[in-house]
Amino acid sequence: MIDWVVSFFALFFTDVFYVYYLKAVEKDKPLLASGWAVVVYSIASLAIINYIDNHWLLIPACVGGFTGTYIGMIMRKGSVGQHGEDASLSR
């Protein structure tokens, strides 16, 4: 059971932090983007190691990835418009 929880949260946090990685890349901040890349790949490796041994762990990994991306996007919603477009692009 703990493997399911680890797989879920590993991909959840991977995708939340991936949103921040993409934002750093978008803003041309190479050092910040590099730091986020280390965090993303380190956490994702936990899930990969888990589901190599047990393919059923792909289920919580996928749910965690979906949920992490959704929450990550909501967390930065202040700069994203109602239909997903960047507020600076709609002006």
N, CA, C and O atoms as a GROMACS GRO file, in nm:
protein
  364
    1MET      N    1   0.083  -0.121   0.000
    1MET     CA    2   0.000   0.000   0.000
    1MET      C    3   0.086   0.126   0.000
    1MET      O    4   0.053   0.225  -0.065
    2ILE      N    5   0.198   0.122   0.074
    2ILE     CA    6   0.284   0.240   0.079
    2ILE      C    7   0.342   0.271  -0.058
    2ILE      O    8   0.366   0.388  -0.090
    3ASP      N    9   0.365   0.167  -0.141
    3ASP     CA   10   0.417   0.190  -0.276
    3ASP      C   11   0.317   0.269  -0.361
    3ASP      O   12   0.357   0.352  -0.442
    4TRP      N   13   0.188   0.242  -0.341
    4TRP     CA   14   0.086   0.316  -0.416
    4TRP      C   15   0.088   0.464  -0.375
    4TRP      O   16   0.076   0.552  -0.460
    5VAL      N   17   0.102   0.489  -0.248
    5VAL     CA   18   0.105   0.628  -0.198
    5VAL      C   19   0.231   0.700  -0.249
    5VAL      O   20   0.224   0.814  -0.293
    6VAL      N   21   0.345   0.632  -0.242
    6VAL     CA   22   0.470   0.690  -0.290
    6VAL      C   23   0.461   0.720  -0.440
    6VAL      O   24   0.504   0.826  -0.484
    7SER      N   25   0.407   0.628  -0.517
    7SER     CA   26   0.393   0.649  -0.662
    7SER      C   27   0.302   0.767  -0.692
    7SER      O   28   0.332   0.848  -0.779
    8PHE      N   29   0.190   0.775  -0.621
    8PHE     CA   30   0.098   0.888  -0.642
    8PHE      C   31   0.167   1.020  -0.613
    8PHE      O   32   0.168   1.110  -0.697
    9PHE      N   33   0.225   1.033  -0.493
    9PHE     CA   34   0.283   1.161  -0.455
    9PHE      C   35   0.410   1.194  -0.531
    9PHE      O   36   0.440   1.312  -0.552
   10ALA      N   37   0.485   1.093  -0.573
   10ALA     CA   38   0.605   1.120  -0.652
   10ALA      C   39   0.567   1.189  -0.784
   10ALA      O   40   0.629   1.288  -0.823
   11LEU      N   41   0.465   1.136  -0.851
   11LEU     CA   42   0.422   1.198  -0.976
   11LEU      C   43   0.342   1.324  -0.953
   11LEU      O   44   0.346   1.416  -1.035
   12PHE      N   45   0.269   1.330  -0.844
   12PHE     CA   46   0.196   1.452  -0.810
   12PHE      C   47   0.294   1.569  -0.796
   12PHE      O   48   0.276   1.673  -0.860
   13PHE      N   49   0.397   1.552  -0.713
   13PHE     CA   50   0.492   1.660  -0.693
   13PHE      C   51   0.581   1.683  -0.815
   13PHE      O   52   0.623   1.796  -0.841
   14THR      N   53   0.608   1.577  -0.890
   14THR     CA   54   0.684   1.595  -1.014
   14THR      C   55   0.610   1.691  -1.106
   14THR      O   56   0.671   1.782  -1.162
   15ASP      N   57   0.481   1.672  -1.123
   15ASP     CA   58   0.406   1.757  -1.214
   15ASP      C   59   0.381   1.896  -1.159
   15ASP      O   60   0.379   1.993  -1.235
   16VAL      N   61   0.362   1.908  -1.029
   16VAL     CA   62   0.350   2.043  -0.970
   16VAL      C   63   0.479   2.121  -0.996
   16VAL      O   64   0.475   2.236  -1.040
   17PHE      N   65   0.593   2.058  -0.968
   17PHE     CA   66   0.721   2.126  -0.986
   17PHE      C   67   0.755   2.144  -1.134
   17PHE      O   68   0.828   2.237  -1.169
   18TYR      N   69   0.703   2.058  -1.220
   18TYR     CA   70   0.725   2.072  -1.364
   18TYR      C   71   0.659   2.199  -1.416
   18TYR      O   72   0.711   2.263  -1.508
   19VAL      N   73   0.547   2.236  -1.360
   19VAL     CA   74   0.482   2.362  -1.396
   19VAL      C   75   0.576   2.479  -1.367
   19VAL      O   76   0.588   2.571  -1.447
   20TYR      N   77   0.642   2.475  -1.252
   20TYR     CA   78   0.737   2.581  -1.217
   20TYR      C   79   0.861   2.576  -1.306
   20TYR      O   80   0.917   2.680  -1.340
   21TYR      N   81   0.904   2.457  -1.344
   21TYR     CA   82   1.016   2.443  -1.437
   21TYR      C   83   0.982   2.509  -1.570
   21TYR      O   84   1.062   2.586  -1.624
   22LEU      N   85   0.864   2.478  -1.623
   22LEU     CA   86   0.824   2.537  -1.751
   22LEU      C   87   0.812   2.689  -1.743
   22LEU      O   88   0.845   2.759  -1.839
   23LYS      N   89   0.766   2.738  -1.631
   23LYS     CA   90   0.754   2.883  -1.614
   23LYS      C   91   0.893   2.948  -1.613
   23LYS      O   92   0.911   3.056  -1.670
   24ALA      N   93   0.991   2.884  -1.548
   24ALA     CA   94   1.127   2.936  -1.546
   24ALA      C   95   1.188   2.935  -1.686
   24ALA      O   96   1.260   3.028  -1.724
   25VAL      N   97   1.160   2.831  -1.764
   25VAL     CA   98   1.208   2.824  -1.902
   25VAL      C   99   1.144   2.936  -1.984
   25VAL      O  100   1.211   3.003  -2.062
   26GLU      N  101   1.014   2.954  -1.966
   26GLU     CA  102   0.941   3.058  -2.039
   26GLU      C  103   0.997   3.197  -2.010
   26GLU      O  104   1.002   3.281  -2.100
   27LYS      N  105   1.039   3.220  -1.887
   27LYS     CA  106   1.091   3.352  -1.848
   27LYS      C  107   1.241   3.365  -1.870
   27LYS      O  108   1.302   3.462  -1.825
   28ASP      N  109   1.302   3.267  -1.940
   28ASP     CA  110   1.446   3.270  -1.971
   28ASP      C  111   1.533   3.284  -1.847
   28ASP      O  112   1.621   3.369  -1.841
   29LYS      N  113   1.506   3.199  -1.748
   29LYS     CA  114   1.587   3.196  -1.625
   29LYS      C  115   1.657   3.060  -1.618
   29LYS      O  116   1.605   2.967  -1.557
   30PRO      N  117   1.775   3.049  -1.681
   30PRO     CA  118   1.839   2.918  -1.693
   30PRO      C  119   1.880   2.855  -1.561
   30PRO      O  120   1.868   2.733  -1.546
   31LEU      N  121   1.929   2.932  -1.466
   31LEU     CA  122   1.970   2.874  -1.339
   31LEU      C  123   1.850   2.821  -1.261
   31LEU      O  124   1.855   2.711  -1.205
   32LEU      N  125   1.743   2.897  -1.258
   32LEU     CA  126   1.621   2.854  -1.190
   32LEU      C  127   1.561   2.730  -1.258
   32LEU      O  128   1.520   2.635  -1.192
   33ALA      N  129   1.557   2.733  -1.391
   33ALA     CA  130   1.505   2.618  -1.466
   33ALA      C  131   1.590   2.494  -1.440
   33ALA      O  132   1.536   2.384  -1.427
   34SER      N  133   1.719   2.510  -1.434
   34SER     CA  134   1.808   2.397  -1.407
   34SER      C  135   1.783   2.339  -1.268
   34SER      O  136   1.784   2.217  -1.251
   35GLY      N  137   1.761   2.425  -1.170
   35GLY     CA  138   1.730   2.378  -1.035
   35GLY      C  139   1.600   2.300  -1.031
   35GLY      O  140   1.592   2.194  -0.969
   36TRP      N  141   1.498   2.353  -1.099
   36TRP     CA  142   1.370   2.281  -1.104
   36TRP      C  143   1.384   2.149  -1.177
   36TRP      O  144   1.318   2.051  -1.140
   37ALA      N  145   1.468   2.143  -1.281
   37ALA     CA  146   1.489   2.018  -1.355
   37ALA      C  147   1.548   1.911  -1.264
   37ALA      O  148   1.508   1.794  -1.272
   38VAL      N  149   1.642   1.949  -1.179
   38VAL     CA  150   1.701   1.852  -1.085
   38VAL      C  151   1.594   1.798  -0.991
   38VAL      O  152   1.587   1.678  -0.966
   39VAL      N  153   1.510   1.887  -0.940
   39VAL     CA  154   1.403   1.846  -0.849
   39VAL      C  155   1.305   1.752  -0.920
   39VAL      O  156   1.268   1.648  -0.866
   40VAL      N  157   1.264   1.790  -1.041
   40VAL     CA  158   1.167   1.711  -1.116
   40VAL      C  159   1.220   1.570  -1.144
   40VAL      O  160   1.152   1.471  -1.118
   41TYR      N  161   1.341   1.561  -1.196
   41TYR     CA  162   1.394   1.429  -1.232
   41TYR      C  163   1.428   1.345  -1.111
   41TYR      O  164   1.417   1.222  -1.116
   42SER      N  165   1.468   1.407  -1.002
   42SER     CA  166   1.496   1.331  -0.880
   42SER      C  167   1.370   1.267  -0.824
   42SER      O  168   1.371   1.149  -0.786
   43ILE      N  169   1.262   1.343  -0.819
   43ILE     CA  170   1.137   1.289  -0.765
   43ILE      C  171   1.076   1.187  -0.861
   43ILE      O  172   1.024   1.084  -0.818
   44ALA      N  173   1.081   1.216  -0.991
   44ALA     CA  174   1.024   1.123  -1.089
   44ALA      C  175   1.095   0.988  -1.087
   44ALA      O  176   1.034   0.884  -1.113
   45SER      N  177   1.223   0.990  -1.055
   45SER     CA  178   1.297   0.863  -1.053
   45SER      C  179   1.244   0.768  -0.946
   45SER      O  180   1.252   0.646  -0.962
   46LEU      N  181   1.190   0.822  -0.836
   46LEU     CA  182   1.130   0.737  -0.733
   46LEU      C  183   1.013   0.656  -0.790
   46LEU      O  184   1.002   0.536  -0.767
   47ALA      N  185   0.928   0.725  -0.865
   47ALA     CA  186   0.812   0.657  -0.922
   47ALA      C  187   0.856   0.555  -1.027
   47ALA      O  188   0.801   0.446  -1.034
   48ILE      N  189   0.954   0.592  -1.108
   48ILE     CA  190   0.999   0.500  -1.212
   48ILE      C  191   1.056   0.373  -1.152
   48ILE      O  192   1.027   0.262  -1.198
   49ILE      N  193   1.138   0.389  -1.049
   49ILE     CA  194   1.196   0.272  -0.982
   49ILE      C  195   1.084   0.184  -0.926
   49ILE      O  196   1.093   0.061  -0.933
   50ASN      N  197   0.980   0.245  -0.870
   50ASN     CA  198   0.869   0.167  -0.814
   50ASN      C  199   0.793   0.091  -0.921
   50ASN      O  200   0.770  -0.029  -0.905
   51TYR      N  201   0.753   0.157  -1.030
   51TYR     CA  202   0.666   0.088  -1.124
   51TYR      C  203   0.740  -0.001  -1.222
   51TYR      O  204   0.676  -0.071  -1.301
   52ILE      N  205   0.872   0.000  -1.220
   52ILE     CA  206   0.946  -0.100  -1.298
   52ILE      C  207   0.924  -0.238  -1.236
   52ILE      O  208   0.910  -0.337  -1.307
   53ASP      N  209   0.922  -0.243  -1.104
   53ASP     CA  210   0.903  -0.370  -1.034
   53ASP      C  211   0.757  -0.414  -1.028
   53ASP      O  212   0.728  -0.534  -1.024
   54ASN      N  213   0.665  -0.318  -1.026
   54ASN     CA  214   0.523  -0.350  -1.013
   54ASN      C  215   0.444  -0.260  -1.108
   54ASN      O  216   0.422  -0.142  -1.080
   55HIS      N  217   0.403  -0.316  -1.221
   55HIS     CA  218   0.335  -0.235  -1.324
   55HIS      C  219   0.200  -0.180  -1.279
   55HIS      O  220   0.150  -0.085  -1.338
   56TRP      N  221   0.142  -0.238  -1.176
   56TRP     CA  222   0.015  -0.185  -1.124
   56TRP      C  223   0.034  -0.045  -1.064
   56TRP      O  224  -0.063   0.029  -1.051
   57LEU      N  225   0.156  -0.010  -1.029
   57LEU     CA  226   0.182   0.123  -0.972
   57LEU      C  227   0.173   0.235  -1.074
   57LEU      O  228   0.181   0.352  -1.040
   58LEU      N  229   0.155   0.198  -1.202
   58LEU     CA  230   0.129   0.301  -1.303
   58LEU      C  231  -0.006   0.368  -1.280
   58LEU      O  232  -0.025   0.483  -1.319
   59ILE      N  233  -0.098   0.298  -1.217
   59ILE     CA  234  -0.231   0.356  -1.191
   59ILE      C  235  -0.219   0.477  -1.098
   59ILE      O  236  -0.263   0.585  -1.136
   60PRO      N  237  -0.163   0.464  -0.977
   60PRO     CA  238  -0.152   0.583  -0.893
   60PRO      C  239  -0.054   0.686  -0.951
   60PRO      O  240  -0.069   0.806  -0.926
   61ALA      N  241   0.044   0.640  -1.028
   61ALA     CA  242   0.138   0.735  -1.090
   61ALA      C  243   0.065   0.824  -1.190
   61ALA      O  244   0.085   0.946  -1.191
   62CYS      N  245  -0.020   0.765  -1.272
   62CYS     CA  246  -0.096   0.844  -1.371
   62CYS      C  247  -0.196   0.939  -1.303
   62CYS      O  248  -0.211   1.054  -1.344
   63VAL      N  249  -0.263   0.889  -1.201
   63VAL     CA  250  -0.356   0.975  -1.127
   63VAL      C  251  -0.281   1.089  -1.058
   63VAL      O  252  -0.328   1.202  -1.057
   64GLY      N  253  -0.165   1.059  -1.002
   64GLY     CA  254  -0.082   1.162  -0.940
   64GLY      C  255  -0.034   1.264  -1.040
   64GLY      O  256  -0.031   1.383  -1.011
   65GLY      N  257   0.005   1.218  -1.159
   65GLY     CA  258   0.048   1.310  -1.264
   65GLY      C  259  -0.064   1.403  -1.308
   65GLY      O  260  -0.043   1.523  -1.324
   66PHE      N  261  -0.182   1.347  -1.328
   66PHE     CA  262  -0.297   1.430  -1.367
   66PHE      C  263  -0.328   1.533  -1.259
   66PHE      O  264  -0.344   1.652  -1.287
   67THR      N  265  -0.337   1.485  -1.135
   67THR     CA  266  -0.373   1.573  -1.023
   67THR      C  267  -0.265   1.680  -1.001
   67THR      O  268  -0.297   1.795  -0.975
   68GLY      N  269  -0.138   1.641  -1.012
   68GLY     CA  270  -0.030   1.736  -0.992
   68GLY      C  271  -0.029   1.846  -1.096
   68GLY      O  272  -0.006   1.963  -1.064
   69THR      N  273  -0.054   1.809  -1.222
   69THR     CA  274  -0.060   1.911  -1.327
   69THR      C  275  -0.177   2.005  -1.303
   69THR      O  276  -0.163   2.126  -1.316
   70TYR      N  277  -0.292   1.950  -1.269
   70TYR     CA  278  -0.412   2.030  -1.245
   70TYR      C  279  -0.389   2.128  -1.129
   70TYR      O  280  -0.418   2.247  -1.142
   71ILE      N  281  -0.337   2.079  -1.018
   71ILE     CA  282  -0.312   2.165  -0.901
   71ILE      C  283  -0.204   2.267  -0.932
   71ILE      O  284  -0.215   2.383  -0.893
   72GLY      N  285  -0.098   2.224  -1.002
   72GLY     CA  286   0.008   2.317  -1.039
   72GLY      C  287  -0.043   2.432  -1.125
   72GLY      O  288  -0.002   2.546  -1.107
   73MET      N  289  -0.132   2.400  -1.217
   73MET     CA  290  -0.189   2.505  -1.302
   73MET      C  291  -0.280   2.598  -1.222
   73MET      O  292  -0.281   2.719  -1.245
   74ILE      N  293  -0.355   2.543  -1.128
   74ILE     CA  294  -0.442   2.626  -1.044
   74ILE      C  295  -0.356   2.718  -0.957
   74ILE      O  296  -0.391   2.834  -0.935
   75MET      N  297  -0.242   2.666  -0.909
   75MET     CA  298  -0.155   2.746  -0.822
   75MET      C  299  -0.099   2.868  -0.895
   75MET      O  300  -0.074   2.971  -0.832
   76ARG      N  301  -0.080   2.859  -1.024
   76ARG     CA  302  -0.028   2.974  -1.098
   76ARG      C  303  -0.138   3.043  -1.180
   76ARG      O  304  -0.109   3.116  -1.274
   77LYS      N  305  -0.262   3.018  -1.143
   77LYS     CA  306  -0.377   3.070  -1.216
   77LYS      C  307  -0.380   3.222  -1.224
   77LYS      O  308  -0.442   3.277  -1.315
   78GLY      N  309  -0.315   3.291  -1.133
   78GLY     CA  310  -0.313   3.436  -1.136
   78GLY      C  311  -0.262   3.493  -1.268
   78GLY      O  312  -0.303   3.602  -1.308
   79SER      N  313  -0.172   3.420  -1.336
   79SER     CA  314  -0.120   3.469  -1.462
   79SER      C  315  -0.182   3.401  -1.583
   79SER      O  316  -0.144   3.430  -1.696
   80VAL      N  317  -0.278   3.311  -1.560
   80VAL     CA  318  -0.344   3.241  -1.670
   80VAL      C  319  -0.489   3.287  -1.676
   80VAL      O  320  -0.558   3.293  -1.574
   81GLY      N  321  -0.534   3.320  -1.797
   81GLY     CA  322  -0.670   3.369  -1.816
   81GLY      C  323  -0.773   3.260  -1.800
   81GLY      O  324  -0.740   3.144  -1.773
   82GLN      N  325  -0.898   3.297  -1.818
   82GLN     CA  326  -1.009   3.206  -1.797
   82GLN      C  327  -1.006   3.085  -1.891
   82GLN      O  328  -1.046   2.976  -1.851
   83HIS      N  329  -0.959   3.104  -2.012
   83HIS     CA  330  -0.960   2.995  -2.110
   83HIS      C  331  -0.821   2.934  -2.127
   83HIS      O  332  -0.796   2.866  -2.226
   84GLY      N  333  -0.731   2.958  -2.033
   84GLY     CA  334  -0.600   2.895  -2.038
   84GLY      C  335  -0.493   2.979  -2.106
   84GLY      O  336  -0.376   2.942  -2.103
   85GLU      N  337  -0.530   3.092  -2.167
   85GLU     CA  338  -0.430   3.172  -2.233
   85GLU      C  339  -0.356   3.258  -2.134
   85GLU      O  340  -0.413   3.297  -2.031
   86ASP      N  341  -0.232   3.290  -2.162
   86ASP     CA  342  -0.151   3.374  -2.077
   86ASP      C  343  -0.211   3.516  -2.081
   86ASP      O  344  -0.239   3.569  -2.188
   87ALA      N  345  -0.230   3.577  -1.964
   87ALA     CA  346  -0.292   3.709  -1.957
   87ALA      C  347  -0.212   3.812  -2.035
   87ALA      O  348  -0.271   3.905  -2.091
   88SER      N  349  -0.079   3.799  -2.041
   88SER     CA  350   0.001   3.896  -2.114
   88SER      C  351  -0.018   3.884  -2.265
   88SER      O  352   0.009   3.980  -2.338
   89LEU      N  353  -0.063   3.768  -2.314
   89LEU     CA  354  -0.083   3.748  -2.457
   89LEU      C  355  -0.219   3.799  -2.501
   89LEU      O  356  -0.238   3.824  -2.620
   90SER      N  357  -0.314   3.814  -2.411
   90SER     CA  358  -0.448   3.853  -2.450
   90SER      C  359  -0.467   4.004  -2.454
   90SER      O  360  -0.578   4.051  -2.480
   91ARG      N  361  -0.363   4.079  -2.429
   91ARG     CA  362  -0.375   4.226  -2.431
   91ARG      C  363  -0.344   4.285  -2.564
   91ARG      O  364  -0.349   4.406  -2.580
   0.00000   0.00000   0.00000
